[in-house]
């Protein structure tokens, strides 16, 4: 990916999630089917309240229900279904940024939401000493310089000499145009161009 390509978009981790198995039929589902013969039993992603508003992409799929109110085990998956972080078994997020990263990763929120949340997030960045006040970037495998930043001290690589906590907004002026790599060694990552963070700062002042 060229520098221009990266500057034009945010880049959540593109790796696909695990394949989901056919939903298990529960006693509650069987009871619902008995009350609604000759219908379809829709399976909703566990992150959503089935009694509230449910977007079409939160429907896992549907089982047909016959005239006797029995579920026919011929599951019809919804090809527009977007599994939630909970459905995929992602770890419980420790903060708002980790929660948003998971939602972006699963296409439940747009990547454009990341910069505003990053500004108010506590990030852990590389430091040679506890008193260092600059940020340090590293060359990626394709030669780009990225500034690594972690959403939790527990995620910081063990071979770092130090990791200092800093608000996302405070590192923006120090990036010198280089992108921030959020949790680069974790399952869920994102590369956020400096231009997007600068824009988010500017929009706060309007």
C-alpha positions as CSV (number, residue, x, y, z in Angstrom):
1,X,0.0,0.0,0.0
2,X,1.4,3.4,-0.9
3,X,1.7,6.3,1.4
4,X,-1.1,8.1,-0.5
5,X,-3.4,5.0,-0.2
6,X,-2.9,4.9,3.6
7,X,-3.4,8.6,4.0
8,X,-6.8,8.4,2.2
9,X,-8.3,5.8,4.5
10,X,-8.3,4.2,7.9
11,X,-7.2,0.6,7.9
12,X,-8.7,-1.8,10.4
13,X,-7.4,-5.4,10.4
14,X,-8.8,-7.0,7.3
15,X,-8.4,-10.6,8.4
16,X,-11.7,-12.5,8.4
17,X,-13.2,-13.7,11.6
18,X,-13.9,-17.4,12.4
19,X,-16.7,-19.1,10.6
20,X,-19.9,-19.4,12.6
21,X,-21.7,-22.7,13.1
22,X,-25.4,-23.3,12.6
23,X,-27.3,-21.7,15.6
24,X,-28.3,-24.2,18.2
25,X,-32.1,-24.7,18.6
26,X,-33.1,-23.9,22.2
27,X,-36.2,-24.7,24.2
28,X,-37.2,-21.1,24.0
29,X,-37.0,-21.2,20.2
30,X,-39.1,-24.4,20.1
31,X,-41.8,-22.7,22.2
32,X,-41.8,-19.6,20.0
33,X,-42.2,-21.9,16.9
34,X,-45.2,-23.7,18.5
35,X,-46.9,-20.4,18.9
36,X,-46.2,-19.4,15.3
37,X,-46.8,-22.3,12.9
38,X,-46.3,-21.9,9.2
39,X,-43.7,-19.1,9.7
40,X,-40.0,-18.5,9.9
41,X,-38.0,-18.4,13.1
42,X,-35.4,-15.6,12.8
43,X,-32.2,-16.0,14.8
44,X,-30.8,-12.6,16.1
45,X,-27.2,-11.9,16.9
46,X,-26.7,-12.3,20.7
47,X,-25.5,-8.7,21.0
48,X,-28.9,-7.3,20.0
49,X,-32.2,-7.3,22.0
50,X,-34.7,-9.2,19.8
51,X,-37.5,-7.2,21.4
52,X,-35.9,-3.9,20.2
53,X,-34.9,-2.5,16.8
54,X,-32.7,-5.0,15.0
55,X,-31.0,-4.1,11.7
56,X,-31.2,-6.6,8.9
57,X,-27.5,-7.3,9.1
58,X,-27.9,-8.5,12.8
59,X,-30.1,-11.4,11.7
60,X,-28.0,-14.6,11.7
61,X,-30.6,-16.4,9.5
62,X,-33.8,-18.3,9.9
63,X,-35.3,-21.7,10.4
64,X,-38.6,-22.6,8.7
65,X,-41.5,-23.6,11.0
66,X,-44.0,-26.2,9.7
67,X,-47.8,-26.3,10.1
68,X,-47.4,-28.2,13.4
69,X,-45.3,-25.5,14.9
70,X,-42.1,-27.6,14.7
71,X,-38.8,-26.2,13.6
72,X,-37.4,-27.7,10.4
73,X,-33.7,-28.0,10.8
74,X,-32.9,-26.5,7.4
75,X,-31.2,-23.3,8.5
76,X,-31.1,-20.4,5.9
77,X,-28.1,-18.2,6.7
78,X,-28.4,-14.4,6.1
79,X,-25.6,-13.6,3.6
80,X,-25.7,-10.0,4.9
81,X,-25.1,-11.0,8.5
82,X,-22.3,-9.2,10.3
83,X,-21.3,-11.1,13.4
84,X,-20.9,-9.0,16.5
85,X,-17.7,-9.0,18.6
86,X,-19.6,-11.0,21.2
87,X,-20.7,-13.6,18.6
88,X,-17.2,-14.0,17.4
89,X,-15.9,-14.5,21.0
90,X,-13.7,-11.4,21.1
91,X,-12.4,-10.5,24.6
92,X,-14.3,-8.1,26.7
93,X,-13.1,-4.6,25.8
94,X,-11.3,-2.7,28.6
95,X,-12.1,0.8,27.4
96,X,-14.1,2.7,24.8
97,X,-11.4,2.6,22.2
98,X,-11.1,-1.2,22.4
99,X,-14.8,-1.4,22.1
100,X,-14.9,0.7,19.0
101,X,-12.0,-1.2,17.5
102,X,-14.0,-4.4,17.8
103,X,-17.1,-2.7,16.3
104,X,-15.0,-1.4,13.3
105,X,-13.4,-4.7,12.9
106,X,-16.8,-6.4,12.6
107,X,-18.3,-3.6,10.3
108,X,-20.8,-2.5,13.0
109,X,-19.3,1.0,13.0
110,X,-17.4,2.9,10.3
111,X,-13.6,3.4,10.5
112,X,-14.2,7.1,10.3
113,X,-15.4,7.0,14.0
114,X,-11.9,6.1,15.2
115,X,-10.1,9.4,15.2
116,X,-12.5,11.2,17.6
117,X,-12.3,8.4,20.1
118,X,-8.5,8.0,19.8
119,X,-8.1,11.7,20.8
120,X,-9.6,11.1,24.2
121,X,-8.1,7.6,24.7
122,X,-5.1,6.8,27.0
123,X,-2.4,5.2,24.8
124,X,0.9,3.6,25.7
125,X,3.7,4.6,23.4
126,X,7.4,3.6,23.2
127,X,9.9,5.5,25.4
128,X,13.6,5.1,26.0
129,X,13.2,6.5,29.5
130,X,10.4,7.5,31.9
131,X,11.0,11.2,31.2
132,X,10.9,11.0,27.4
133,X,8.3,13.3,25.9
134,X,8.7,12.6,22.2
135,X,7.2,9.7,20.2
136,X,9.2,7.0,18.3
137,X,8.2,5.4,15.1
138,X,9.4,2.2,13.5
139,X,9.8,1.0,9.9
140,X,7.1,-1.4,8.8
141,X,8.0,-4.3,6.5
142,X,7.3,-2.2,3.5
143,X,9.4,0.7,4.7
144,X,6.7,3.0,6.1
145,X,7.2,4.6,9.5
146,X,4.4,3.9,11.9
147,X,4.1,5.0,15.5
148,X,2.9,2.1,17.7
149,X,0.4,2.8,20.4
150,X,-1.4,0.4,22.7
151,X,-4.8,0.7,24.4
152,X,-3.6,-1.2,27.5
153,X,-0.3,-1.5,29.3
154,X,-0.9,-5.3,29.3
155,X,-0.5,-5.3,25.5
156,X,2.8,-3.5,25.4
157,X,5.7,-5.7,24.1
158,X,7.8,-7.0,26.9
159,X,11.1,-5.9,25.3
160,X,10.2,-2.2,25.3
161,X,12.4,-0.3,27.7
162,X,9.5,1.9,28.9
163,X,5.9,2.7,27.9
164,X,4.5,6.1,28.8
165,X,0.8,6.8,29.0
166,X,-0.4,9.7,27.0
167,X,-3.7,11.1,25.7
168,X,-4.2,10.5,22.0
169,X,-4.7,14.2,21.4
170,X,-1.3,15.0,22.9
171,X,0.7,12.8,20.4
172,X,-0.9,14.3,17.3
173,X,1.5,17.3,17.1
174,X,4.4,14.9,17.5
175,X,3.6,12.5,14.7
176,X,5.4,14.5,11.9
177,X,2.8,13.1,9.4
178,X,3.3,9.5,10.3
179,X,0.4,7.1,10.9
180,X,-0.4,5.6,14.3
181,X,-0.6,1.8,14.5
182,X,-3.1,0.9,17.3
183,X,-2.3,-2.4,19.0
184,X,-0.1,-3.6,16.1
185,X,0.6,-7.0,17.5
186,X,-2.9,-7.7,18.8
187,X,-5.8,-9.6,17.1
188,X,-7.6,-6.3,16.4
189,X,-5.5,-3.5,15.0
190,X,-6.0,-0.3,13.1
191,X,-3.6,2.1,11.2
192,X,-4.8,5.7,11.5
193,X,-3.2,8.4,9.3
194,X,-2.0,11.5,11.1
195,X,-4.1,13.6,8.8
196,X,-7.3,12.0,10.1
197,X,-6.3,12.8,13.7
198,X,-5.4,16.3,12.9
199,X,-8.7,16.8,11.2
200,X,-10.6,15.4,14.2
201,X,-8.8,17.9,16.4
202,X,-9.6,20.8,14.1
203,X,-13.3,19.8,14.0
204,X,-13.5,20.0,17.8
205,X,-12.7,23.7,17.6
206,X,-15.6,24.5,15.3
